[in-house]
């Protein structure tokens, strides 16, 4: 199980301390929609995964983050991968993991309701 810290969270000292305590207990953290803001730097010391939105982050910024965080042992996740071209680029750039509709779209299941006997 991986606990995600959303980009909308304010990285307060209280949050950082709580995450550090949970990390020491064995929990794994991911930073979602990460853009490299300085206020999130303490959380990069705790996170094992950084998720980067392929649609909103420039390729130059993605490459910078890969060079910065992978050497620290943080796995990089390309999220919102929706085309073959995006997947090829992310793979060649060096991402470790991938998420997105390119791999699978949610399927709508239709079924008939079964009546219960009483």
C-alpha positions in Angstrom: 0.0 0.0 0.0 1.2 3.5 -0.9 -0.1 6.6 0.8 -0.3 9.6 -1.6 0.4 13.1 -0.5 -1.7 15.3 -2.9 -0.4 18.5 -4.5 -3.2 20.4 -2.7 -1.8 19.6 0.7 0.0 22.3 2.7 3.4 20.7 3.7 3.3 22.0 7.3 5.8 20.9 9.9 3.1 18.9 11.5 2.4 17.0 8.3 6.1 16.4 7.6 6.6 15.0 11.2 3.5 12.8 10.9 4.8 11.4 7.5 8.2 10.8 9.0 6.8 8.9 11.9 4.7 6.7 9.6 7.6 6.2 7.2 9.7 4.9 10.2 6.8 2.5 10.9 7.2 1.1 7.3 4.6 3.1 5.4 5.5 4.1 1.8 4.7 7.6 0.5 4.2 9.0 -3.0 4.0 12.6 -3.9 1.1 13.1 -6.4 1.2 15.6 -9.3 4.6 16.7 -8.1 6.1 19.9 -9.6 9.1 20.4 -7.4 8.0 23.3 -5.2 10.6 24.2 -2.5 8.0 23.8 0.2 7.7 20.1 -0.7 11.4 19.4 -0.5 11.3 18.0 3.1 8.7 15.5 1.8 11.1 14.3 -0.9 13.3 13.0 1.9 10.4 10.7 2.9 8.7 9.8 -0.4 9.7 6.6 -2.3 7.7 7.6 -5.4 7.1 10.9 -7.2 4.2 11.0 -9.7 4.5 13.5 -12.5 1.5 14.5 -14.6 2.7 14.1 -18.3 -0.1 16.4 -19.5 0.7 19.5 -17.4 4.5 19.3 -16.8 6.9 20.3 -19.6 9.3 17.7 -20.9 12.2 20.0 -19.8 10.8 20.1 -16.2 10.2 16.3 -16.3 13.8 15.7 -17.3 15.1 18.0 -14.6 13.0 16.1 -12.0 14.2 12.8 -13.2 17.9 14.0 -12.9 17.2 15.4 -9.5 15.2 12.7 -7.7 16.1 9.4 -9.3 19.7 9.5 -8.0 18.3 9.9 -4.5 16.6 6.5 -5.0 13.1 7.9 -5.6 11.1 6.0 -8.2 9.5 8.2 -10.8 6.0 7.6 -12.0 4.7 9.0 -15.3 1.0 9.5 -14.8 -1.8 10.4 -17.3 0.1 8.5 -20.1 -2.6 8.4 -22.8 -0.8 7.8 -26.1 1.9 5.5 -27.5 4.1 8.6 -28.1 3.8 9.7 -24.5 4.7 6.2 -23.3 7.7 6.0 -25.6 8.9 9.4 -24.5 8.5 8.6 -20.8 10.2 5.2 -21.2 13.2 6.7 -23.0 13.4 9.6 -20.5 13.8 7.0 -17.8 10.6 6.8 -15.8 10.3 3.8 -13.6 6.6 3.3 -13.6 3.6 4.4 -15.8 -0.1 5.1 -15.3 -2.8 6.2 -17.7 -5.5 5.4 -20.1 -2.9 4.2 -22.6 -2.7 1.0 -20.7 -6.4 0.4 -19.9 -9.6 2.4 -19.8 -12.3 1.7 -17.2 -14.9 -0.8 -18.5 -18.6 -0.3 -18.0 -20.2 -3.6 -17.0 -23.8 -4.2 -17.5 -25.6 -6.9 -15.6 -29.1 -7.9 -14.7 -30.1 -7.8 -11.1 -30.8 -11.2 -9.6 -33.8 -11.3 -7.3 -33.3 -12.9 -4.0 -35.5 -15.6 -2.7 -37.1 -15.1 0.7 
